[in-house]
Amino acid sequence: MAQEKIIIQTTVNAPRQKVWDYYTRPEHITQWNFADPSWHCPTAKNDLQVGGRYVARMEARDGSAGFDFDAVYTEIDMGNHFTYEFGGRLATVEFKEIGEQTEVTITFDPETTHPIDMQRRGWQSILNNFKQYTETH
């Protein structure tokens, strides 16, 4: 039986185009894409087209661990939402303009190794970093 999808969300105090750009451009991704300050994202590549790859290197700052988050886009509606596949799982990221703010919602398939709550907290922490970075730059 398939597990229920995990949904996380934040509202960013910025217009949708800025939020989209900061979420999808590698020079910005490297500034916010980590769940904990002891980690970082030293490199990111993003070929934003159906069939294109998104690869973000995530590493512990002390060099003790690291991995590539590697995904392939399956659907894109520029400025509004995209879906990518990673390791047999799917994630959809939606950008909804609400006045001068943008609501970002991520819906993703959980993996089976870690508890659901831990996965939700980790992804939410990254999204919170994104919000903070986007609102202050």
C-alpha positions as CSV (number, residue, x, y, z in Angstrom):
1,M,0.0,0.0,0.0
2,A,1.4,3.4,-1.0
3,Q,2.0,5.9,1.8
4,E,0.1,9.2,1.9
5,K,1.9,12.2,0.4
6,I,3.5,14.7,2.7
7,I,2.5,18.4,2.2
8,I,4.5,21.4,3.5
9,Q,3.8,25.0,3.0
10,T,5.0,28.6,3.6
11,T,4.0,32.1,2.6
12,V,6.8,34.3,1.3
13,N,6.5,38.1,1.5
14,A,7.6,38.5,-2.2
15,P,5.9,38.5,-5.6
16,R,5.5,35.2,-7.4
17,Q,8.2,35.9,-10.1
18,K,10.9,36.6,-7.5
19,V,9.9,33.5,-5.5
20,W,10.0,31.3,-8.6
21,D,13.4,32.7,-9.6
22,Y,14.9,32.3,-6.2
23,Y,13.5,28.7,-6.0
24,T,14.8,27.7,-9.4
25,R,18.1,29.5,-10.1
26,P,21.2,27.7,-9.0
27,E,22.9,30.9,-7.6
28,H,20.0,31.2,-5.2
29,I,19.5,27.4,-4.5
30,T,23.0,27.1,-3.0
31,Q,22.1,29.9,-0.5
32,W,19.1,28.2,1.1
33,N,18.9,24.5,0.2
34,F,19.8,22.8,3.5
35,A,17.8,21.7,6.6
36,D,20.3,22.6,9.3
37,P,23.1,25.2,9.6
38,S,25.7,22.5,9.9
39,W,24.9,21.6,6.3
40,H,25.2,23.5,3.1
41,C,24.5,23.2,-0.7
42,P,27.9,23.9,-2.4
43,T,26.6,23.3,-6.0
44,A,23.3,23.2,-7.8
45,K,22.5,22.7,-11.5
46,N,19.0,23.2,-12.9
47,D,17.8,22.4,-16.4
48,L,14.3,23.7,-16.0
49,Q,12.5,21.8,-18.8
50,V,10.6,18.5,-19.0
51,G,13.2,15.8,-19.0
52,G,15.8,18.2,-17.6
53,R,17.7,17.4,-14.5
54,Y,17.9,19.2,-11.2
55,V,21.0,18.3,-9.1
56,A,21.8,19.9,-5.8
57,R,24.8,18.7,-3.8
58,M,24.1,18.7,0.0
59,E,27.0,18.3,2.4
60,A,27.8,18.5,6.1
61,R,30.0,21.6,6.5
62,D,32.6,19.4,8.3
63,G,32.8,17.1,5.3
64,S,31.5,14.0,7.3
65,A,28.6,13.3,4.9
66,G,27.0,14.4,1.7
67,F,24.7,13.4,-1.2
68,D,23.4,14.6,-4.5
69,F,19.6,15.3,-4.7
70,D,19.1,14.3,-8.3
71,A,15.7,14.7,-10.0
72,V,14.2,14.8,-13.5
73,Y,11.4,17.2,-14.4
74,T,8.2,15.5,-15.5
75,E,5.9,18.6,-15.7
76,I,6.5,22.3,-15.7
77,D,4.1,25.3,-15.9
78,M,6.6,28.2,-15.8
79,G,6.0,30.5,-12.9
80,N,3.2,28.4,-11.4
81,H,4.3,24.8,-10.6
82,F,6.5,21.9,-11.5
83,T,6.8,18.2,-10.7
84,Y,10.0,16.2,-10.6
85,E,10.8,12.5,-10.1
86,F,13.7,11.4,-7.8
87,G,14.4,7.9,-6.9
88,G,11.0,6.6,-7.9
89,R,9.3,9.3,-5.9
90,L,7.5,12.5,-7.1
91,A,7.4,16.0,-5.7
92,T,5.3,18.9,-6.9
93,V,6.1,22.5,-6.0
94,E,3.3,25.1,-6.5
95,F,3.6,28.9,-6.4
96,K,0.3,30.8,-5.7
97,E,0.2,34.6,-5.7
98,I,-1.9,36.0,-2.9
99,G,-1.8,39.8,-3.1
100,E,1.9,40.8,-2.7
101,Q,2.8,37.4,-1.1
102,T,3.4,34.0,-2.6
103,E,2.2,30.7,-1.1
104,V,4.6,27.9,-1.8
105,T,3.3,24.3,-1.4
106,I,5.3,21.2,-1.8
107,T,3.7,17.8,-2.0
108,F,6.0,14.8,-2.1
109,D,6.1,11.1,-1.8
110,P,7.7,10.0,1.5
111,E,10.6,7.5,1.5
112,T,10.4,4.4,3.7
113,T,13.7,4.6,5.7
114,H,12.9,7.6,8.0
115,P,9.8,8.4,10.0
116,I,7.2,10.6,8.2
117,D,7.4,13.3,10.8
118,M,11.2,13.5,10.4
119,Q,10.9,13.9,6.6
120,R,8.2,16.6,7.0
121,R,10.4,18.5,9.5
122,G,13.5,18.3,7.2
123,W,11.7,19.5,4.1
124,Q,9.9,22.2,6.1
125,S,13.2,23.4,7.5
126,I,14.6,23.8,4.0
127,L,11.4,25.6,2.9
128,N,11.8,27.9,5.9
129,N,15.4,28.7,4.9
130,F,14.1,29.5,1.4
131,K,11.5,31.9,2.8
132,Q,14.0,33.7,5.0
133,Y,16.6,34.0,2.2
134,T,14.0,35.2,-0.4
135,E,12.6,37.8,2.0
136,T,16.0,39.2,2.9
137,H,17.8,39.3,-0.5
